[in-house]
């Protein structure tokens, strides 16, 4: 019996956007703790570290729905590329400012920018829904694949199954 996961990846582009989603979700779970660890180690200031992590989370909560509205209006391709570039540049800016010991306000600016990451999981699920709109079984399989934790996916390669 063929793998149901192999079947969902037969759709054109499915492997590409699922892989992009895999890499796009990787840093999200560790960004807050990474900021806390980095800032507390560099400065010894846990209050500042926590405030920066909170700024990141608040920016994601405030800006995330707006990004989703733009995606609905203009499409994923036109919105996600520039937003992702802004988030990557903000993370780089945060790293540089922290390493150079620049003023605290610069850290907050870049932490807020880093929080402007798109909801990658939602974008991937929207693509699965579009591909398998009339196929509930395949859509269920695709959503099951998306719910597998990131670390477990490296062991369970769907294409090789």
N, C-alpha and C positions, 0 to 999 in steps of 0.2 A: 504494500500500500504506500503510495507516495506521500511525502510529508505535506501537511496542509500549509506549512510555512513556505515551502518551495513554491506552492501554487500562488500564494499572494504576491510573491516577488517576481512572478512571471509578467506582471503588468509593466508596461513601459515606464521607466523612471522610478519605479517603486524602490528599488535597491538604493538608488542615488539619494532620494529624499529621506529614506529611513536612515541611511548612513549619516547624512548631514544632521538629522535630528539626534542621532546617537552622540555625535561629537558636540552638538550644540547644547545638549543637556548636561554633559559631563561637568563643566565648571559650576553650574548653578548651585548644586548642593553644598559645595565647599567654599563658595565665595565669602560668605559671612565669617565662617570660622577661620578662613585664610587671612582675612583682614585683621581679625582679633589677634591671631597668632603673630602676624608680621608686625603690627603696630606695638603690641605689648613687648615683643622681643627687641625692637629697635629703640623704643622710647621708655619702656617700663611703665607706661601709663595705660592701665586697664580701662579707666573711664573713657579716655579718648578712643581706645580701640572699640569699646562697646558702642559708643556714640557713632562712630563711623559705620559699624555694621548695621546699626539701626537706621542710619541715613540711607544706606544701600537698600535695606528692606522697604523703607518708606517710599523711596523713589520708585522701586519696582511696583509697589502697590498703587501709587498715584499715576505713574506713566504707563504701566502695562495695559490697562484697559483702553487708553487713548491709542496706543500702538495697534491694538486689536481692531479698533474702529477704523483706523487708516488702512489696515490690511483688508478689512471687509470692503472698504470703498475703492481702494486702488490696486489691490492684489498683493500677494506675498512677495513676488519678485521686486516690485518697485519700492516696497517699504522695508523689508527685512535686510536687504543689503546695506543701505545707508545707516539704519539703526544699529545693525551689528558692528559696522565700522566705528560708529560713535562710542558704543560700549567698549570695544576693544581699545580704542584710543584712550578712553577714560581710565580703564584698568592700567594701561601703560603709564598714563600720567600719575595715577595714584602710586604705582610702584616707584617711579622716578622721584616724586615729591617726598615720599617716605624715606627713600634711601638718601636723598640729599639733605634731609632735615629741614625742608621748607616750612613756612608757617602753617599752623593747623587749618586755617581757612581753605588753603589749597587742597588739603586732604579731603575736606568736606565737599568741595566742588567736584572733585574727581570721583568720590564715592557716590555722589548723587548721579553723576553721568554713568557710572558703572552699573547702577541700578536700572538703567533704561534698556535692559535686555528684553527682547521679545519672548513671548511664551512659546518656546520652540515645540513643546509637546502638543499644544493646541493646534499649531500650524500643521504638524505632521498628521494629527488625527483628522483635521479638515481635509487633507489630501486623500487619506484612506477613505473617508466618507464619500468623496467625489468619485473615486475610482470604483468603489464597490457599493454604490448607492442602491442598486437593484439586487444585490447578492448578500443577504443577511449572514449567511454562513462564512463567507470570505471576510466580510466586514468584522464579524466577531473574532475571527482568527487574527486579523490585522490589529484590532484593538488589544487582543491578548498579547500579541508580540510587543506592542508598545508599552504594555504594563510590566513587562519583564524588567527587573532592575538592570541598570547599565552594566554592572560588573558581571552579571550572569550571561550577558550576551556574548562576551568574548569567548566563552566556552561553547555556547550553542550557536554555531554558525548556520544560519538558515539555508544558505545556498549549498553547503556541503551535505546537508541532511537528506 
